[in-house]
Amino acid sequence: MTPGNPRVRKGSASDLTHTLRAYFDTGASQSRAAEALHVHVNTVVQRLDRIGSLLGRDWQRPERALELQLALRIHRVNRHGGPGPGDFAA
């Protein structure tokens, strides 16, 4: 289990999803994402490295990052039955 969210198992796909969402939600800031997740910044760096190995090196290019942000929002809507905080905000 991770300290930031007891329902998320360490090393799980959920860890990576939560990390990626926090990373984007904090303006692509590793340190602010770490604060939001209640983990050390090195944990965020390691998870982002793992995300990069899964998605390819281009995942941070603006058009690819937009696709990923949209996919995360769609995932949240499908999982929870509606938009989450910050979804569709101006």
N, C-alpha and C positions, 0 to 999 in steps of 0.2 A: 504494500500500500504506500501511496505517496503522502507526505505530510500535508500538502495543500488540499487534497481531496481524498478522503478515506475510501471512496468507492472506486478509485482508479488504481489498478494494480501497476506496480513499477514495471516499466518496459512494455506496457501494453499499447495497442493501437490507440486506445483512449488517451493515454499519456501524450502521444504524438498529436492527436487531434486537438486536445486541450492546449497544448503548447503552441501549435500553429495558430489557433484562434487567438490566444493571448498575445502572441507576437504581432499579429495583424491589428488586433484591437488596441494595442499600445503604440501604434505608429512604427512598427518594425523595430522596436527597442528591446534588445535582449535583457537589459537590466530591469526595465519596467515590467516586462513579461515575467521575469523571475519573481519580482515583488508580488505581482498579481497571482501567481501560482504558489507562492510561499515556498519556493525552492531556491537553491543557490544558482547564480548566473551560469556557473559551469554546467549545471544540469540542463539549462535551456540551450546552451551552446552544443552540448552533446546530442540533445534531442533534435535540434535543427540540422546538425550534421547527418543524423540518421534519416531525417526527412529528405535531405538533399540526396542521400544515397538511394532512397526509394523513388523519388520523383525526378531525379536528374538535376544537373547543375543549373539549369535555366529556371528553376522554380521561383527565383526572386526577381526575374525580369518583370517589368510592370504588367505586360499583358498576361503573363502566366500567373503572376500573383493575383491579378483580378479574377482570373478563372478559379483559382483556389479559394479566394474569399467568397465568391458566389457559391461554390460547391459547399463550403462550410455553412453558409447561411441556409442553403437548401436542405442540407443534412439536419440542421437544427430545427427547421420548420417541420420536416417530415418526422423527426423524432419526437418533438414536443407538441405537434399539432398547431403550431402558430409561431409567429415571429418572436425572437428573443429580444432582450434589451439591446438597443442600438441598431437593430435590423431596420432597414428602410428609413433610417433617420437622415435628415438633410444635412 
